[in-house]
Amino acid sequence: MDRSIAVWHRPEVIEWSQWLLDSYRRCVGRELMPRVGEADEQARALFTAPIVVVSHGTQDDPILNYGSQLALTLWEMTWEQLVQTPSRLTAEPVNRSEREWMLERARTQGYIDNYQGIRISSSGRRFLIEQAIVWNVTDSAGHRRGQAATFSRWTFL
């Protein structure tokens, strides 16, 4: 059994999940998902939701720091692999400048919606993500902590 299934219960993942959900509401103006129960229940619901949610931090070469179960499946990674992966490696080299432009646009605007782009899994499987929303993640004090994306439509190429 994939050990990454239970990561949602870790304190740092619960806290990050709250920042993801709160930041999405602030940036986009609606909830990413229904928020029921305490923070740990919301973290589990986000992790197991039928949508892809993935995020990275603010490093010079940002490292992925969150992926929902569907994101882990799509990128063919365990949690441990994901949180060691530079975010740029989710796109092929030829698509990285377009990806950087999109991230910068989201960084300056707060969020973008209806984004599409080609991504690549850890095994080299290419897919087109469609109607993605990318937003800035901030903590409860308003400090920038990273960026996140969500989508529920993709096509394998």
Secondary structure, DSSP 8 states (H G I E B T S, - for coil): --GGGGGGGSHHHHHHHHHHHHHHHHHHSS-SS---SSHHHHHHHHHHSSSEEEEE-SSSS-BEEEE-HHHHHHTT--HHHHTTSBGGGGS-GGGHHHHHHHHHHHHHHSEEEEEEEEEE-TTS-EEEEEEEEEEEEE-TT--EEEEEEEESEEEE-
